[in-house]
Amino acid sequence: MAKRKTTGWPEAPVRRAVPAEHWKQLRRGDRVSVKLAPGFENPGQVDAVSSDHSVVWVNLDGGRGRTLVHCGDGVEIVRQES
């Protein structure tokens, strides 16, 4: 039986994802707007933030569920002023 050999792995190391500075200010209960792309915004409330602030869980308004956003996703989270 032939062995399966994998070649062509990238030589570059995996790049660490670093959250934007304003992500470090997010706290549970904050009202935010999750901007997926220009013109596509989903308002909601922060449910949880990871200890390194790279992951944020947001409960979307209107019963649209809970979504996880990672700082490497290219999604912007903006705190709404109350």
C-alpha positions in Angstrom: 0.0 0.0 0.0 1.4 3.4 -0.9 2.0 6.0 1.7 0.4 9.4 1.2 3.0 12.1 1.3 2.1 15.8 1.7 4.4 18.3 0.1 4.2 22.0 -0.6 3.5 23.2 2.9 4.0 27.0 3.2 7.4 27.9 4.6 6.2 31.1 6.3 5.2 30.9 10.0 1.6 31.3 11.0 0.9 35.0 11.6 -0.6 35.9 15.0 -3.8 37.8 14.8 -3.8 40.9 16.9 -7.0 42.7 17.9 -7.4 46.4 17.1 -6.9 48.7 20.1 -10.6 49.6 20.4 -11.4 45.9 20.8 -9.5 46.0 24.1 -12.1 48.5 25.4 -15.1 46.2 24.8 -16.9 44.8 27.8 -19.9 42.5 28.4 -23.1 44.4 28.0 -21.7 47.1 25.6 -24.0 48.0 22.7 -22.1 47.5 19.4 -22.5 47.5 15.7 -20.9 44.6 13.8 -19.8 45.8 10.4 -19.5 42.8 8.0 -19.0 44.9 4.8 -19.8 48.4 3.7 -23.5 48.9 4.1 -24.0 45.6 6.1 -24.2 46.4 9.8 -25.8 44.3 12.6 -26.5 45.9 15.9 -26.2 43.9 19.1 -24.8 43.5 22.6 -21.5 42.1 23.6 -22.1 38.8 25.4 -18.5 37.7 26.1 -14.9 38.7 25.3 -11.9 36.4 25.4 -9.1 37.2 27.8 -6.8 38.4 25.0 -9.6 40.4 23.3 -9.2 38.5 20.0 -12.6 36.9 20.2 -16.0 38.6 20.9 -19.4 37.0 21.2 -22.3 39.3 20.2 -26.0 38.7 20.7 -27.5 40.3 17.6 -30.7 42.3 17.9 -34.0 41.2 16.5 -33.6 37.5 17.6 -30.9 36.9 14.9 -28.8 34.8 17.3 -25.4 35.0 18.7 -22.3 35.4 16.6 -18.6 34.9 17.2 -16.2 37.4 15.7 -12.5 36.9 15.6 -10.0 39.8 15.1 -8.6 38.0 12.0 -12.0 37.8 10.3 -11.9 41.3 8.8 -15.0 42.3 10.6 -15.2 45.6 12.4 -16.9 46.0 15.8 -17.8 49.6 16.8 -19.1 50.5 20.2 -22.3 52.5 20.1 -22.6 55.6 22.3 -25.5 55.4 24.7 
